[in-house]
Amino acid sequence: FNSLKKYTFKKSRASEYPAWCSLAADDYLNWLRRSFHSESTVRTYKYTVYNFCDFILSRKLDSFKNLTGELIKDFLKADFHSTVNGISGRNTVLRQFIRHLEDNNYLENKALHSVIPSKLVHPGRIVTVLSDEQVSAIDEYRKQCAAPIDLRDAAMVMTGLKLGFRRSDVINLKLTDIDWKNKKVTIIQCKTKIPLTLPLGVDVGNAIFRYLKYARPACDSPYVFVRHKAPFGILSGKICSNALNRILSACGYNSPVKFHTLRKTFATNILNNNAGIERVIDALGHQDPT
């Protein structure tokens, strides 16, 4: 060939920063990775950190020890976001970054994170949850269904509804995760890598048991829910949403619903039973109330 293309990789913005700034930014991003955040999350958080570093360097700062609350407030005014979600996300990342700097002695003032607003009201946002009638219909379907796929659908949906599992945790649920004797389920959450143990209620326990006994193909897969055609491997996350909407359609509800709605319904039911926000945090496997 007469011409060959030369490919170059774009340099990181941090490579242009002075050492005191790039070391702190890289330290924070590596801490996120060690905390089992995905690369996509690290990449998203990185832009807020880099935008903040660009701003303070433009203000001639020569050390994080000279960072002030007024400078942080100026950045929040200058870093424009058009939506409440954008502002809230930016504030959450920046507050975590500042706290990381405080905890690791990059900052002398250990209260700088407090100048960043912790909460913003979302205008007109209503969390979508299943109605009591829909929940009752799903439970009745669970009791009456008999076909193998229907039993699998019911067991997956009950796991999301009664345990609050994300669909990734449902499809990755293993036979060894269920302690039938002590009536509890223990998993490592796929999204956060945080351990979570929850009681196994009678309704979800019965749904899983009926599926295992009467519907699950005989195979060596370690997963509870498997394909019903060879090879009997792990399911895709879309199967969970399909299962929920098949059940709702069979019960007379034809509007599509996301599987994550079950997790929101689970949390809302805890609050409706006056268990308090701390119980919701524990049951969902979250680390903080934000």
Contacts in CASP RR format, 6 or more apart in sequence:
PFRMAT RR
TARGET T0000
AUTHOR 0000-0000-0000
METHOD contacts of the structure
MODEL  1
FNSLKKYTFKKSRASEYPAWCSLAADDYLNWLRRSFHSESTVRTYKYTVY
NFCDFILSRKLDSFKNLTGELIKDFLKADFHSTVNGISGRNTVLRQFIRH
LEDNNYLENKALHSVIPSKLVHPGRIVTVLSDEQVSAIDEYRKQCAAPID
LRDAAMVMTGLKLGFRRSDVINLKLTDIDWKNKKVTIIQCKTKIPLTLPL
GVDVGNAIFRYLKYARPACDSPYVFVRHKAPFGILSGKICSNALNRILSA
CGYNSPVKFHTLRKTFATNILNNNAGIERVIDALGHQDPT
13 50 0 8 1.000
13 53 0 8 1.000
13 54 0 8 1.000
14 21 0 8 1.000
14 22 0 8 1.000
14 25 0 8 1.000
14 26 0 8 1.000
14 50 0 8 1.000
14 53 0 8 1.000
15 22 0 8 1.000
17 25 0 8 1.000
17 53 0 8 1.000
17 57 0 8 1.000
18 57 0 8 1.000
18 62 0 8 1.000
20 62 0 8 1.000
20 63 0 8 1.000
20 64 0 8 1.000
21 53 0 8 1.000
21 56 0 8 1.000
21 57 0 8 1.000
21 64 0 8 1.000
24 64 0 8 1.000
24 101 0 8 1.000
24 106 0 8 1.000
25 46 0 8 1.000
25 49 0 8 1.000
25 50 0 8 1.000
25 53 0 8 1.000
27 100 0 8 1.000
27 104 0 8 1.000
28 49 0 8 1.000
28 97 0 8 1.000
28 100 0 8 1.000
28 101 0 8 1.000
29 42 0 8 1.000
29 45 0 8 1.000
29 46 0 8 1.000
29 49 0 8 1.000
31 100 0 8 1.000
32 41 0 8 1.000
32 42 0 8 1.000
32 45 0 8 1.000
33 39 0 8 1.000
33 42 0 8 1.000
36 192 0 8 1.000
36 193 0 8 1.000
36 194 0 8 1.000
37 45 0 8 1.000
44 93 0 8 1.000
45 93 0 8 1.000
45 96 0 8 1.000
45 97 0 8 1.000
48 89 0 8 1.000
48 90 0 8 1.000
48 93 0 8 1.000
48 94 0 8 1.000
48 97 0 8 1.000
49 93 0 8 1.000
49 94 0 8 1.000
49 97 0 8 1.000
51 79 0 8 1.000
52 75 0 8 1.000
52 79 0 8 1.000
52 94 0 8 1.000
52 97 0 8 1.000
55 74 0 8 1.000
55 75 0 8 1.000
55 78 0 8 1.000
55 79 0 8 1.000
56 67 0 8 1.000
56 71 0 8 1.000
56 75 0 8 1.000
59 71 0 8 1.000
59 74 0 8 1.000
61 67 0 8 1.000
61 71 0 8 1.000
64 101 0 8 1.000
64 106 0 8 1.000
64 107 0 8 1.000
65 106 0 8 1.000
65 107 0 8 1.000
65 108 0 8 1.000
67 101 0 8 1.000
67 107 0 8 1.000
67 109 0 8 1.000
67 112 0 8 1.000
68 109 0 8 1.000
68 112 0 8 1.000
69 112 0 8 1.000
69 115 0 8 1.000
72 94 0 8 1.000
72 98 0 8 1.000
72 112 0 8 1.000
72 115 0 8 1.000
72 116 0 8 1.000
73 115 0 8 1.000
75 94 0 8 1.000
76 90 0 8 1.000
76 91 0 8 1.000
76 94 0 8 1.000
76 116 0 8 1.000
76 117 0 8 1.000
79 90 0 8 1.000
81 87 0 8 1.000
81 90 0 8 1.000
84 120 0 8 1.000
84 121 0 8 1.000
84 122 0 8 1.000
84 123 0 8 1.000
85 122 0 8 1.000
87 120 0 8 1.000
88 120 0 8 1.000
88 122 0 8 1.000
91 116 0 8 1.000
91 117 0 8 1.000
91 118 0 8 1.000
91 120 0 8 1.000
92 290 0 8 1.000
94 116 0 8 1.000
95 113 0 8 1.000
95 116 0 8 1.000
95 118 0 8 1.000
98 107 0 8 1.000
98 112 0 8 1.000
98 113 0 8 1.000
98 116 0 8 1.000
99 113 0 8 1.000
101 107 0 8 1.000
102 109 0 8 1.000
102 110 0 8 1.000
102 111 0 8 1.000
102 112 0 8 1.000
102 113 0 8 1.000
118 290 0 8 1.000
127 264 0 8 1.000
127 268 0 8 1.000
128 257 0 8 1.000
128 261 0 8 1.000
128 264 0 8 1.000
129 261 0 8 1.000
129 264 0 8 1.000
129 265 0 8 1.000
129 268 0 8 1.000
130 138 0 8 1.000
130 161 0 8 1.000
130 257 0 8 1.000
130 261 0 8 1.000
130 262 0 8 1.000
130 265 0 8 1.000
134 248 0 8 1.000
134 251 0 8 1.000
134 253 0 8 1.000
135 161 0 8 1.000
135 265 0 8 1.000
137 248 0 8 1.000
137 251 0 8 1.000
137 252 0 8 1.000
137 253 0 8 1.000
138 154 0 8 1.000
138 157 0 8 1.000
138 158 0 8 1.000
138 161 0 8 1.000
138 247 0 8 1.000
138 248 0 8 1.000
138 251 0 8 1.000
139 158 0 8 1.000
139 203 0 8 1.000
140 251 0 8 1.000
141 150 0 8 1.000
141 154 0 8 1.000
141 247 0 8 1.000
141 250 0 8 1.000
141 251 0 8 1.000
142 154 0 8 1.000
142 157 0 8 1.000
142 158 0 8 1.000
142 203 0 8 1.000
142 206 0 8 1.000
142 207 0 8 1.000
145 151 0 8 1.000
145 153 0 8 1.000
145 154 0 8 1.000
146 214 0 8 1.000
147 215 0 8 1.000
148 214 0 8 1.000
148 215 0 8 1.000
148 216 0 8 1.000
148 228 0 8 1.000
149 215 0 8 1.000
149 228 0 8 1.000
151 207 0 8 1.000
151 210 0 8 1.000
151 211 0 8 1.000
151 214 0 8 1.000
151 215 0 8 1.000
152 211 0 8 1.000
152 215 0 8 1.000
152 216 0 8 1.000
152 225 0 8 1.000
152 228 0 8 1.000
152 243 0 8 1.000
153 243 0 8 1.000
153 244 0 8 1.000
153 246 0 8 1.000
153 247 0 8 1.000
154 207 0 8 1.000
154 210 0 8 1.000
154 211 0 8 1.000
154 243 0 8 1.000
154 247 0 8 1.000
155 204 0 8 1.000
155 207 0 8 1.000
155 208 0 8 1.000
155 210 0 8 1.000
155 211 0 8 1.000
155 224 0 8 1.000
155 225 0 8 1.000
156 170 0 8 1.000
156 171 0 8 1.000
156 225 0 8 1.000
156 239 0 8 1.000
156 240 0 8 1.000
156 243 0 8 1.000
157 240 0 8 1.000
157 243 0 8 1.000
157 244 0 8 1.000
157 247 0 8 1.000
157 262 0 8 1.000
158 203 0 8 1.000
158 204 0 8 1.000
158 205 0 8 1.000
158 207 0 8 1.000
158 208 0 8 1.000
159 165 0 8 1.000
159 170 0 8 1.000
159 173 0 8 1.000
159 204 0 8 1.000
159 207 0 8 1.000
159 208 0 8 1.000
160 170 0 8 1.000
160 259 0 8 1.000
160 262 0 8 1.000
160 263 0 8 1.000
160 266 0 8 1.000
161 204 0 8 1.000
161 262 0 8 1.000
161 265 0 8 1.000
161 266 0 8 1.000
162 201 0 8 1.000
162 203 0 8 1.000
162 204 0 8 1.000
162 266 0 8 1.000
163 185 0 8 1.000
163 198 0 8 1.000
163 204 0 8 1.000
163 266 0 8 1.000
164 262 0 8 1.000
164 263 0 8 1.000
164 266 0 8 1.000
164 267 0 8 1.000
164 283 0 8 1.000
164 284 0 8 1.000
165 173 0 8 1.000
165 187 0 8 1.000
165 263 0 8 1.000
166 189 0 8 1.000
166 190 0 8 1.000
166 191 0 8 1.000
166 260 0 8 1.000
166 263 0 8 1.000
167 237 0 8 1.000
167 240 0 8 1.000
167 241 0 8 1.000
167 259 0 8 1.000
167 260 0 8 1.000
168 190 0 8 1.000
168 191 0 8 1.000
168 237 0 8 1.000
169 187 0 8 1.000
169 189 0 8 1.000
169 190 0 8 1.000
169 191 0 8 1.000
170 225 0 8 1.000
170 237 0 8 1.000
170 240 0 8 1.000
170 259 0 8 1.000
171 223 0 8 1.000
171 225 0 8 1.000
171 234 0 8 1.000
171 235 0 8 1.000
171 236 0 8 1.000
171 237 0 8 1.000
171 239 0 8 1.000
171 240 0 8 1.000
172 187 0 8 1.000
172 190 0 8 1.000
172 223 0 8 1.000
172 234 0 8 1.000
173 185 0 8 1.000
173 187 0 8 1.000
173 223 0 8 1.000
173 224 0 8 1.000
173 225 0 8 1.000
174 222 0 8 1.000
174 223 0 8 1.000
174 224 0 8 1.000
175 222 0 8 1.000
175 223 0 8 1.000
175 224 0 8 1.000
176 222 0 8 1.000
177 185 0 8 1.000
177 186 0 8 1.000
177 187 0 8 1.000
177 224 0 8 1.000
178 185 0 8 1.000
178 200 0 8 1.000
178 208 0 8 1.000
178 224 0 8 1.000
179 185 0 8 1.000
179 186 0 8 1.000
179 200 0 8 1.000
180 200 0 8 1.000
183 199 0 8 1.000
183 200 0 8 1.000
183 201 0 8 1.000
184 197 0 8 1.000
184 198 0 8 1.000
184 199 0 8 1.000
184 200 0 8 1.000
185 197 0 8 1.000
185 198 0 8 1.000
185 199 0 8 1.000
185 200 0 8 1.000
186 195 0 8 1.000
186 196 0 8 1.000
186 197 0 8 1.000
187 195 0 8 1.000
187 196 0 8 1.000
188 194 0 8 1.000
188 195 0 8 1.000
188 196 0 8 1.000
189 195 0 8 1.000
189 196 0 8 1.000
189 285 0 8 1.000
192 285 0 8 1.000
192 287 0 8 1.000
194 285 0 8 1.000
194 287 0 8 1.000
196 285 0 8 1.000
198 283 0 8 1.000
208 224 0 8 1.000
211 224 0 8 1.000
211 225 0 8 1.000
212 224 0 8 1.000
215 228 0 8 1.000
216 224 0 8 1.000
216 225 0 8 1.000
216 226 0 8 1.000
217 226 0 8 1.000
217 227 0 8 1.000
217 228 0 8 1.000
217 232 0 8 1.000
219 226 0 8 1.000
219 232 0 8 1.000
219 233 0 8 1.000
221 232 0 8 1.000
221 233 0 8 1.000
221 234 0 8 1.000
223 233 0 8 1.000
223 234 0 8 1.000
223 235 0 8 1.000
225 235 0 8 1.000
225 239 0 8 1.000
226 232 0 8 1.000
226 233 0 8 1.000
226 234 0 8 1.000
226 235 0 8 1.000
227 233 0 8 1.000
227 234 0 8 1.000
227 235 0 8 1.000
237 259 0 8 1.000
240 259 0 8 1.000
241 257 0 8 1.000
241 258 0 8 1.000
241 259 0 8 1.000
244 257 0 8 1.000
244 259 0 8 1.000
244 261 0 8 1.000
244 262 0 8 1.000
245 256 0 8 1.000
245 257 0 8 1.000
248 254 0 8 1.000
248 255 0 8 1.000
248 257 0 8 1.000
263 284 0 8 1.000
266 283 0 8 1.000
266 284 0 8 1.000
267 280 0 8 1.000
267 283 0 8 1.000
267 284 0 8 1.000
270 276 0 8 1.000
270 279 0 8 1.000
270 280 0 8 1.000
270 283 0 8 1.000
271 277 0 8 1.000
271 280 0 8 1.000
277 289 0 8 1.000
280 286 0 8 1.000
281 287 0 8 1.000
281 288 0 8 1.000
281 289 0 8 1.000
END
